């Protein structure tokens, strides 16, 4: 826990007000507000709740909300006392680039930790005559508007990954939108579309069977989720990075002592074999960042995606 400036208190000696507040916390149940049950933010929030409730000495309750922005709207207005948190993905900050919201991701939240990172795999149908990102870019430039990629609905990770690829590679590839990832990959396997950006766990069986070809992974570094697969950035498109990340945040103005306590417990739990294994099987890598690292990551991703989203006209 960081040191705090000691403030003189009349007739009570010298007290570290913020530090004492942190030591007393928590004295009642903590609520993590997240999206609908079954999604990645819900899974991660439940895992963390189980892992930190014991050390904190209080129950950690999951509060599922159906809409993606409702949790953010609720937590942004909650008292900054450490008892209402949000378990979310990078949708929290990217959605503000796609629509007007009542909250500001930089102003209204206090970062606690980035919890996990889920890269996607750039996969193509075997009939496409490319075996690398460089070859794909060359083919796309030779055949503008003739190649297509499948993605889920507007603003999803697969959609943003595809539009970022198009922007950085300066290629014209047509997006084919689907209502879900399952339909998008099925049409890729059948050859109705030619490429997609999809989670490693979803694509791995199809690559092993030869029904799809994996070209690269979208994270900044190679991933254990798909051993031996190069990154998009290192194999033909420098600067490319497109991942789905998980994060835990509190309302703005939550005390530094409380943020520090929560970060300590979250990072400690994420370092356990249980957390790593469960997230790995769900298609994610453990991160466990500091609050400052999460804040920097939010700003960096918003800066990277702002022009891409505007130029592509992406609206939710």
C-alpha positions in Angstrom: 0.0 0.0 0.0 1.4 3.4 -0.9 2.4 5.9 1.8 0.1 8.8 2.5 0.7 12.3 3.8 -0.1 12.5 7.5 -2.6 15.2 8.5 -2.5 16.7 12.0 -5.8 16.1 13.9 -6.7 18.2 16.9 -6.7 16.2 20.2 -6.3 13.0 18.2 -2.6 13.0 17.3 -1.5 12.5 13.7 -3.8 10.3 11.6 -3.4 9.0 8.1 -7.0 9.6 7.0 -6.9 8.0 3.6 -4.9 5.0 4.9 -7.3 4.4 7.8 -10.2 4.4 5.4 -8.4 1.8 3.3 -7.6 -0.4 6.3 -11.3 -0.3 7.4 -12.5 -1.2 3.9 -14.6 -3.2 3.2 -17.2 -3.5 6.0 -20.1 -4.7 3.8 -20.7 -6.6 0.6 -19.2 -5.3 -2.7 -21.1 -5.3 -5.9 -19.6 -5.8 -9.3 -22.0 -4.6 -12.0 -21.4 -6.3 -15.4 -23.1 -7.2 -18.6 -25.5 -10.1 -19.3 -24.8 -13.5 -17.8 -22.7 -15.8 -20.0 -20.5 -13.2 -21.7 -16.8 -12.7 -21.2 -17.1 -9.8 -18.8 -19.6 -11.8 -16.7 -17.3 -14.8 -16.6 -14.3 -12.8 -15.5 -16.3 -10.8 -13.0 -17.5 -14.0 -11.4 -14.0 -15.5 -11.3 -12.6 -12.4 -9.6 -15.5 -12.2 -7.2 -14.8 -15.8 -6.0 -11.1 -15.1 -5.8 -11.1 -11.8 -3.8 -14.1 -12.2 -1.4 -12.2 -14.4 1.0 -9.2 -12.1 1.5 -11.4 -9.0 1.6 -13.7 -10.7 4.3 -16.9 -9.7 2.5 -19.2 -11.2 -0.1 -18.6 -9.9 -3.7 -22.0 -10.0 -5.5 -22.4 -10.0 -9.3 -25.1 -7.7 -10.7 -25.9 -8.5 -14.3 -27.4 -5.9 -16.6 -28.7 -6.7 -20.1 -27.5 -3.7 -22.0 -23.8 -3.1 -22.6 -23.8 0.6 -21.5 -26.2 0.3 -18.6 -23.5 -1.0 -16.2 -21.3 2.0 -17.1 -24.1 4.4 -16.6 -24.9 2.9 -13.2 -21.4 2.7 -11.8 -20.4 6.2 -13.1 -23.1 7.6 -10.8 -22.5 5.4 -7.8 -20.9 6.7 -4.6 -17.1 6.5 -4.8 -16.9 4.3 -1.7 -15.5 1.1 -3.2 -18.8 -0.9 -2.9 -20.0 -0.6 -6.5 -17.5 -1.6 -9.2 -17.8 -2.4 -12.9 -16.4 -5.5 -14.6 -16.3 -4.7 -18.2 -14.4 -5.0 -21.5 -12.9 -2.4 -23.7 -16.4 -1.8 -25.0 -16.7 0.6 -22.1 -14.3 3.1 -23.7 -14.7 2.2 -27.4 -18.5 2.6 -27.3 -18.0 6.3 -26.6 -16.4 6.7 -30.0 -19.4 5.1 -31.7 -22.3 6.8 -29.9 -23.2 9.5 -27.4 -23.1 8.3 -23.8 -23.9 9.8 -20.5 -20.5 8.8 -19.2 -16.9 9.7 -20.0 -14.5 6.7 -19.7 -11.6 8.9 -18.7 -13.5 11.3 -16.4 -16.0 9.1 -14.6 -14.1 6.0 -13.6 -11.1 5.1 -11.5 -9.1 2.2 -13.1 -8.3 -0.7 -10.8 -6.8 -3.3 -13.1 -6.8 -4.7 -16.6 -7.8 -8.3 -15.9 -7.4 -10.2 -19.1 -6.7 -10.0 -22.8 -8.3 -12.0 -25.6 -6.6 -11.8 -29.0 -8.2 -12.8 -32.2 -6.8 -14.9 -35.0 -6.8 -13.7 -38.6 -8.1 -16.8 -40.5 -8.8 -17.4 -44.2 -10.5 -20.0 -46.2 -7.9 -22.5 -47.6 -9.0 -21.6 -51.2 -7.6 -18.1 -50.8 -4.1 -18.3 -52.3 -2.3 -16.6 -49.4 -0.2 -18.0 -46.5 0.9 -14.8 -44.8 -0.4 -11.4 -43.9 2.0 -9.9 -46.6 0.5 -12.1 -49.3 -3.0 -11.2 -48.1 -2.3 -7.5 -48.4 -0.8 -7.9 -51.9 -3.8 -9.9 -53.0 -6.3 -7.4 -51.5 -4.5 -4.5 -53.3 -4.6 -6.4 -56.6 -8.3 -7.1 -56.2 -9.9 -4.1 -54.5 -13.5 -4.7 -53.4 -13.4 -8.4 -54.4 -12.3 -9.9 -51.0 -14.6 -9.9 -48.0 -14.4 -10.6 -44.3 -17.1 -11.8 -41.9 -17.8 -10.2 -38.6 -20.4 -10.0 -35.8 -22.6 -7.0 -35.3 -21.5 -3.3 -35.4 -18.8 -2.3 -33.0 -17.8 -5.9 -31.9 -14.2 -7.0 -31.6 -14.2 -8.8 -35.0 -15.7 -5.7 -36.7 -13.1 -3.3 -35.3 -10.3 -5.7 -36.0 -11.3 -5.9 -39.6 -11.7 -2.2 -40.0 -8.3 -1.5 -38.4 -6.7 -4.0 -40.8 -8.2 -2.2 -43.8 -7.1 1.2 -42.5 -3.5 0.3 -41.8 -3.1 -1.9 -44.9 -4.9 0.7 -47.1 -7.0 -2.1 -48.7 -10.6 -2.3 -49.8 -12.1 -5.5 -48.3 -15.8 -5.8 -48.0 -17.4 -6.5 -44.6 -20.1 -9.1 -44.4 -22.0 -8.6 -41.1 -23.6 -11.5 -39.1 -25.7 -11.6 -36.0 -23.2 -13.8 -34.2 -19.7 -15.2 -34.3 -21.0 -18.7 -35.0 -22.7 -17.8 -38.2 -19.7 -15.8 -39.3 -17.3 -18.7 -38.9 -19.7 -21.2 -40.5 -19.9 -19.2 -43.7 -16.1 -18.9 -43.7 -15.7 -22.6 -43.4 -18.2 -23.1 -46.2 -16.3 -20.6 -48.4 -19.1 -18.1 -48.7 -16.7 -15.5 -47.1 -12.9 -15.4 -47.4 -11.5 -14.2 -44.1 -12.4 -13.3 -40.5 -11.0 -12.3 -37.1 -12.0 -14.8 -34.5 -11.0 -16.0 -31.1 -8.2 -18.6 -30.8 -10.4 -21.1 -29.0 -13.1 -20.9 -31.7 -10.7 -21.2 -34.7 -8.2 -23.8 -33.4 -10.2 -27.0 -34.2 -11.0 -25.8 -37.7 -7.3 -25.0 -38.4 -6.2 -28.4 -37.1 -8.8 -30.1 -39.3 -7.6 -28.1 -42.4 -10.9 -26.4 -42.9 -9.4 -23.0 -42.2 -5.9 -21.4 -42.4 -4.5 -19.2 -39.6 -2.3 -16.4 -40.8 -1.6 -14.4 -37.6 -2.7 -13.4 -34.2 -3.9 -9.8 -33.5 -2.2 -9.2 -30.1 1.0 -7.1 -29.9 3.0 -10.2 -28.9 2.8 -13.9 -29.8 0.2 -15.8 -27.6 0.2 -19.1 -25.9 -3.4 -19.4 -27.0 -2.1 -20.2 -30.4 1.6 -21.3 -30.2 3.8 -20.6 -33.1 1.5 -18.2 -34.8 3.1 -14.8 -35.6 1.4 -11.5 -34.9 -0.2 -9.4 -37.6 2.2 -6.6 -36.8 5.3 -8.7 -37.2 4.2 -10.5 -40.3 3.3 -7.7 -42.6 1.4 -4.9 -40.9 3.5 -2.9 -38.3 1.5 -1.2 -35.6 -1.5 -3.5 -35.8 -3.1 -4.6 -32.5 -6.7 -5.5 -31.9 -7.8 -7.4 -28.8 -10.7 -7.6 -26.5 -9.6 -6.7 -23.0 -11.2 -7.1 -19.6 -11.1 -4.5 -16.8 -12.3 -3.7 -13.3 -13.0 0.0 -12.5 -14.6 2.0 -9.7 -16.4 5.3 -9.8 -14.1 8.4 -10.2 -12.8 9.9 -6.9 -12.7 6.5 -5.2 -9.9 6.9 -2.6 -6.3 5.8 -3.6 -6.3 3.5 -0.5 -9.3 1.5 -1.7 -8.1 1.3 -5.3 -4.7 0.0 -4.0 -6.4 -2.6 -1.8 -8.6 -3.8 -4.7 -5.8 -3.9 -7.2 -3.6 -5.9 -4.8 -6.3 -8.6 -4.3 -7.2 -8.8 -7.9 -3.6 -9.0 -9.1 -2.8 -11.6 -6.4 -5.7 -13.8 -7.5 -5.0 -13.4 -11.2 -1.5 -14.7 -10.5 -2.8 -18.1 -9.3 -2.8 -21.2 -11.4 -6.6 -21.5 -11.1 -7.2 -18.1 -12.5 -4.7 -18.6 -15.4 -6.1 -21.9 -16.3 -9.8 -20.9 -16.3 -9.1 -17.8 -18.3 -6.9 -19.7 -20.8 -9.7 -22.2 -21.4 -12.0 -19.3 -22.0 -9.7 -17.8 -24.7 -8.0 -15.2 -22.6 -4.6 -14.4 -21.2 -4.2 -13.0 -17.6 -2.9 -9.4 -17.4 -3.3 -8.1 -13.8 -2.1 -4.6 -14.5 -1.6 -1.6 -12.2 -4.3 1.2 -12.2 -1.9 3.5 -14.1 -1.2 0.8 -16.7 -4.9 0.4 -17.3 -5.4 4.1 -17.6 -2.7 4.4 -20.1 -4.1 1.4 -22.1 -7.5 3.1 -22.3 -6.1 6.3 -23.6 -3.8 4.5 -26.1 -6.6 2.3 -27.5 -9.0 5.3 -27.8 -6.4 7.2 -29.7 -5.6 4.3 -32.0 -9.3 3.6 -32.8 -10.8 7.0 -32.9 -10.0 7.8 -36.6 -10.7 4.2 -37.7 -14.2 4.3 -36.2 -14.9 7.7 -37.6 -13.7 7.0 -41.1 -15.5 3.6 -41.2 -18.7 5.3 -40.0 -19.2 2.8 -37.3 -22.3 3.5 -35.1 -23.9 1.3 -32.5 
